[in-house]
Amino acid sequence: MTTQVPPSALLPLNPEQLARLQAATTDLTPTQLAWVSGYFWGVLNQQPAALAATPAPAAEMPGITIISASQTGNARRVAEALRDDLLTAKLNVKLVNAGDYKFKQIASEKLLIVVTSTQGEGEPPEEAVALHKFLFSKKAPKLENTAFAVFSLGDSSYEFFCQSGKDFDSKLAELGVNACSTVSMPMLNTRLPASEWRARVVDVLKSRAPVAAPSQSVATGAVNEIHTSPYSKDAPLVASLSVNQKITGRNSEKDVRHIEIDLGDSGLRYQPGDALGVWYQNDPALVKELVELLWLTGDEPVTVEGKTLPLNEALQWHFELTVNTANIVENYATLTRSETLLPLVGDKAKLQHYAATTPIVDMVRFSPAQLDAEALINLLRPLTPRLYSIASSQAEVENEVHVTVGVVRYDVEGRARAGVVPPASSRTAWKKRANSAYLSNITITSACPLTPETPVIMIGPGTGIAPFRAFMQQRAADEAPVKTGCSLATRTLRKISSYQVEWQRYVKEGVLTRIDLAWSRRPKRKSLRTRQTARTGRGAVALDQ
């Protein structure tokens, strides 16, 4: 946290006047400065009428710009909450999506706040990639009069925890290395609760705002078409399941399910390219197995978010049990002094490999130890919802939302393991375990073109079919008069059977002008996907003509 001299924006002198004043007084002694101060005071007191007639202009608080860089909506919600806090404090604030921000104007910003998440291996959210590249390019300007703050969201169990925020913070500081910050703000915060950080930022900005009469206090809040939903991770919609259908072939190596959720009269709206966040609970059988391996009963009281719960309930509803991480392995090894796991500590590659191949419950089974209940939950990560690309368009399905879910099954030394949804993927299981949902925009770049007149080429090299189905439903509903092409790749012919009848219908009706299919694991044709993608690329020109 730093405090520096205010820039000319907050002084009654313009930069030229301030420069002349500094030049005239730079070699004066303290006694001479005191005399000059008294001299000017006397000049002012000799001209009361003129002073009253032409009051000095009131210093104005510079506008605050909040840039929201979000991949799944979490960072956006923090940014929106901060905007609301600043508006309540009667401060002038503008909230803008990173993808909509005209980043070449960044040099004119006086107060800049970046709220960002991190994806992949430390990359910024997709909507912030252009801004990130600009700041790290030779075109980035010096931010000599910009004060900034960065709030970075992330999961500390990942290797590149909050890396995007760290990058923004370091680069902004570098660009403004000689800056005169207007305020003292936390430059990077990765551990404070968002509410506490917001309160600190508001307090700092309020303390720096010039004193003004109530009539002079103006609060505005421009929002650049940020898509919001009445439902969120903290306030999800409780919905009912209406359809659970296996859509892969009988001999397919994968079990993929088509899930339809009834939204009722909730008013939840979405568009192709959005994702659905689904809360779930852990399998009670998995909870029981873990508790027994640690010689616990499950009735031990533990504290979760300030509330006291039985251990069984806490593990079932509040903590991640199906995904292991290198941090968990390392912490468990250190805590239990396991002879098997301690040699892995400090070796990032070995820790990551062990976490990827050994679920938490099997880690405990292979390296048993006796932990108390509080130590166990302190070891685990909080439960987070799963995000599924939406596989439907409301232009066709109205008050429903469809998702495509792959069932995860595998064995660990003869013991059957599964993902968060039980292997049976029965209707009852989904209804009990995935009983609340919310809308989460993945990226603005994934949205279907707004105008039906825009030709579209969709390429899905093994990325999953769900968003492409949503796009096609939208194109069909719009009766798009131009060409639409799609290239899909998968391992084998059997896997492409997902929604096969629908794709055939789109081709027959002319909604889909061209479709190219590729299989990477057909015998003696391993390069088929590459050749097919190349052919599709050459055909793109013809499609767009």
N, C-alpha and C positions, 0 to 999 in steps of 0.2 A: 504494500500500500504506500503510495507516494503523494506528496503535496507539493505543487509547483506554482510559480507566479502566474496569475491569470493573464490571458491574452488580451489584446486590445478590444475584443468583442465585449468584454465586461468592464471596460474603463470609459470615463467620460472624454478621453482624448483619442483622436485617431492615430494610426501608426506614425505618421509624419510628425505630428505634434509631440508625441511621446519621444521620438528620436531626437527632436530639437531640444526638448527639456533635458534629456539625459546627457546630450552633448554639452549643454550650457552649464550643467552642474557637476560634471564628472570630476573636475579638479578642485572643487570647493572644499574648504575645511568644515568641520562640524559647526564651528561658530558662524561661518559665512552662510551655511545652509539654514541655520536658525534665523539669521537676519533676513535672508531671502523669504523664508516662510512668513515672517512677521510683516515684511513689506507687502507681499501679495494679500495677506489678510487685511491690511490697512486699505489697500486699493479696493477690495471688495466692500468693506464697510463704508467707504466714501460714496458708493454708487448703489444704495438700497433700492431706489426706484427702478433702475435698469435691471437689477437682479430679479426683482419681483415681476417685471414685465416679461422678461425672457428667461424662464427657468431652465436650468440645465436639463437636457433630455435624460429621461430615466433609463437606467441600464436595463437591457432586456436579456432574459434568459434564453440562450440559444435553443433551438429545437432539438429534440432528442430523437434519434433514429434507431429503431430496434430491427435488426436483421434476423429473421428466423430461418435457420438451416436445419430442416427436419427430414428424416427418412421415413419414419413411421408415425409421426404426429406428436411424439412426446415433447420434443424441443419446441414445437409450435405451441403446445398448450402452456409451457412455461413462459414463452414470449408473450402470449396473449394475456396471461395473468399479470405479468410485469407491466404491460401496457395499461391494463385496467387499474393497477395500483398507482401508476404515474398520473393517469387521468383523475383519479380520486384526489391526488395531491395537487390538482390544478396546474399541472405541468403540460407543456406542449410536446406531444409525442406522436411519432409516426411509426407504424409497424408494417414491415414489408417482407414478403418471401424472398429468400436469397435468389431464387430463379427470376424474380421480377425486378430485382434491384439493378439500377443503371450504375454499375460499379465505377464508371469513369468519373462520377460525381463525388466519389468518396473523399477527395481532397477538400471539398467544401463543407464536409461534416464537422460540426463542433463537438457534439456528444454522440458517440457511436457505441451501441451495445450489440454484441453478437451472441446469440443463443444457438448452440449447435450440438448435434449428436455426432457419433462416429460409426462408420460401417466398414465391413471387410477388414482389411489389414491396415487400419488407421486412416482410411480415406474419408473425405467429407461426404455428407449426403449428396445425392445426385444433383439436387437443385442448387447446390453451392459449389459445384465443380468449377464452373466458369469464373466465379468470384475468387475461388482459391487459386486458380491458374493465373488470373490477372495480378493478384497480390504478390505472387512469387515470380512474376515476369519482370523484364527490364522496364516495362511500361508503368509499373506501379509508382505513384507519386509519393513524395515526402509528405507526411501528415504532420506538418509543423504546428498546427493549431487544433489538433483533434485529441480529445480525451476519449478513452475507450474502456470498455469492460467486456470480458468474455465469460460466459457460463457454459460449461461443457458437460453434457450428460454422457454417462457411460457405465459399464459394468466392470468393476475392478478385477473380476476373475479372468478377463481377457487380456491377452498380451499387449494389445495396442489400446489400452484403456484411455479413453478421452483424447486420443492422439490428434484428432481434427481440431479440437479446442486448443490444445497446446500449440499446434501449428499456427492457427489464427493469432493467438496471443503473442507468440514470439515474433511473428512477421510484422504485426501491427506495431509492436514495441520497436522493432528495428527500423521501420519506416518513419517512426516518430521519435527517433532516439534523441533529437534535440528539441522535442516538442515542448510547448508550454501548456501543460494540461490544465483544464479549467477546474477539474475536481480530482479528489482522491478516491479511487474506486478499487475494489478487489479486481486485479487484472485477470486472474484465472481462478475459477473455483470448481473443483471436481468432487468435493466431499460434503460441502455444506448442503443441508436440505434446501430445495429450491425456494421455499417460503422464507427462510431466514436470509438467504442471499438477496431475494427481492426486497425485503425490508431494509437491508443495509444500503442497497443502491438507492432506494427512494429517500432514505434519511440523508444520504450524502448529497443528492441532487437538490433536495428541499433546503438544506443548509446553505447551498451555494446560490439559490435563487434570490434575486434582488427583492427587497421589501416593496410591496405595492399595495395600493388600496384595493379593496375587494372588487371594485368595478374594473380594475386593470387586469385582474387574473383571468386569463383565457385558457381553457383546456380544449385541445382538439385531438382527435385520434384517427388518423387516416389508416385504413386497412386495405391493402392491395388485393382484393378478391381472395383473401385467405379462406379456404373452404373449412367450415366448422360443422360439427355435428352435435346434437344435444346429448349424445352418449359418448362416454370416454372410458379409459381404463379404470378410472376411479368411480365412474357412475355408468356401468354397463346396462345394456338392455337384457332383460330376462326373456328369452324367446323359446319357442317350442320347435322341435324337429318334426318334419313332415315326411321326408323321404331319405332313405339310406340304401343306396343301390350299388352293387359291385359292377364296374364298367370295364374291367379288364377280362380278357378271354380266359377260358377254363384252364388252358395250359400256360398262361402267362406266369412269368417268374415274380410278378408283383401283384399285390392286392390293392387296387385303387378304388376308392369309393366316391360316388356322386352324392353329395349331401345337400338337401334343401331345408332351409330354415324359414319358418313363417314369421314375418315381421309384424303381422297384425295391423293395428292402427297406431303403431309407434311413431310414424312419421319419419323414420330413418330413411334418408336418401343417399344414393351412391351413384357412381359412374364407372364405366369400364376403366380399369387401371387402379382402382382402389383395392384395399385389402381389408379383411375382416379379422379383428382381434377376438380370439375366443379364450375365455377363462376355462380352466379345467381343475379337477382335483386329482391327486395321486391315487393310484389303485390301493385300496385298503390292505390287500394281500401283500403288496410291496412294503407298505408301512409296517405291517406286523412282522415281516421277515427282518427288516432292518432293526427294529426295536429289540427283537429277541436275540439277534446276533450281538448286541451290545449289553445283554443281560439287564435290560430295562423292562418295565411293565407297560409303559404307555400312558400310565395315569399320572406320571410326574408333572408337577406344574412348571410351566415355562412362561416367560414374558415375551409377547409379540406385539410390537407397536403400542406398548403401554398397557396391554391387556394380559391377564393371566388365563392361560388355556392349558388343558391336558396335552401332554406331548403328542399323543396319537392325533388329536385334532389339528394341532399346529403343523405336524408333518403332512397331513393329508391336504390341508387347504392353503398353507402359507410358505412352504419351502420346496425348492427344486430337488427332486430325487432321481430323475431319469437322465440327467446330463452331468457328467463328471468334468472337472477342469483341472489344469495343472496346478492352480493355486490351492484347490481343495486337497489334491494328492500331497502337495508339499506341506500344507498345514497339518494334515492328518499324520503324516510321517513324523513331523516335529513334535506333535502333541503326544503321540503314542510311543515314540522312540522305536518304531517298527524296524527290525533288522532287514526286512525285505524292501521297505520303501526308503529308508534313510539314504542308501547309496544313490538314489535318484535325485535327491535334493541338490540344487545348483546346476543340474544338467537340464536345460530347457527342452531340448529335443526329446530326451527320455521321458520327462514328465508329461509332455504333450502326447507322446505315443501311448503311454500308460493310461492317461485319462481318456483318450479316444477309444481304447480297446477294453477298458475295464469300468463298468458301471459302479456307482457309489456303493451299492449293496454288496457287490462282489469284491470290491476293494476291502470292505470291512470283513467279509467272509475269509478272504485270503490272508489278511493281516489283522486278526481279531484283537480287540482291546476293550477295556471297560471304561466307558465315558459316562459322565453325568449328563443329564438331559440338556442343561444350559450349554455345556461344552459342545454338544452335538449340533444344536441349532445355530450356534455361533460359527460353526464350521461351514454351514450350508448357505446357499444363495437364496434370496427371496424368490418365490414363485412368480413367474411372469406369464402373461398370455401368449399363446401362439398366434402368429399372423398367417392368414391364408389368402392368396390372391383370389379375388372374387371371380367366379366363372359364369356370371350372368349379367344381363342388362335389364334395368327396371322398365325400359321401353317394351320389353317382352314379358317379363315375369311379374311385374308390378310389385306387390307387397311380399315378395320373397327375396331371399338371397341364396345363391348356390355357391358351394365351394367344392374343390376336388382334393381329396385327402388320401395319401398313401399310408397304408398300415405298415408299421415297423415291427418286424419279428426277427429275432436272432437267438442263438444259443451261446452261453458262456459255460464251457466245460459241462455240457449236458443239461444245463438249467435254462429253461425258456425265459427269454426277456422280451420286453415290448416297449414301444414308445408310450406317450402319455395317453393315447387312446387304446383300450384293450384290443388284443388281436382279433376278437370276434367282430369288433366294430358294429355291434348290434345297435338297434335303435334305442333300446333301453340304456345302453352304456353311454351313447352320445347324449341322450337326454339328461342323464344324471351328471355326467362329467363335463359337458360343454354347454352348460345351461345359461350362460350369459355372454353377450357379445357386444362389440362396439365397432364403429367405423374408424378406419385408420388409413389416411391417404399415404401410399408408399412414396410416390414422387409425382410431380406435376408433368414430368416428361413421359410418363407411362400412359397418360390419358389418350383416349381415342380422339382423332381430329374432330373439331367442333362442327365443321361443315361437311355434309355428305358429298360435296363436289370435289373433295380432296382425294386423289388416288392414294391407295395405301398398299405398302408392301410389308408383310409381317414375317420375321425370321425367328424361329424358335429352335435353336440347336440344343435340344435336350433340356430346355429350361422349364418345362411344364406347360400343359395345354390350357390351363384355366383362364388366364387373361385373354388368350386368343379367342376362346369361345365367347367371352363377354364382348369383345370387339365385333365379332361376326354377328352376334345377336343385335348389336346396336346398328351395324351397317344394314342389316336386313330390315330393321324397323324404320330406318331413315330412307329406305328405298334408294340407296346411293346409286346415282346414275353413272358413276365412273368405275374404273377397274379396281379390283382388290385381289392381291396375290398373297400367298402364304407358303412358307417353306418350313417344314417340321422335320426334326431329326430325332431318332430314338435308337435304342440298341438293337431291337429285333422287330420283325413285322408284327408279331403278336401284340406288342405294346401299343401300337398305333390304333388299336381297336377302340380306345377311349373316344366316345362320342362319334363313332364311325358313321352311323346312319345320318347324323346331323351334317357332317362334313359333305357326305355324298349329296344330300338334299341341297346344300348351298351351291354346290357345283351345278347340279341339274337346273336349279332355278336361276342361275346366272349371277347370284349374289357374290360368289367366289369365282373370279375369272380364271385363276390358275392356282394349282396346288402342287407342290413338289415334296416328295417324301424320301427320306434317306434312312438307312439302317447301318449302323457302324459295326455290327458284329455278325454280319452275314458271312458264311464261310467263303474264303478266298477273295473277299471283296472288302478288305479293311479300309481302303481309301475311298469307299463309295461316298461317305458323307462329304469329304473335301471336294470331290469332283462334282457332286450334286450342288453343293453350295456355290461353287464357281459357275456352274451352268445357270443357277438361279440369278447370280449377279449379272451375267451377260443378258439374261432375259428381262432384267429390271428396266432396261432402257425401252424395250418394246412394250412392256406393260404400261409405262408412263406416257406413251405416245398417243 
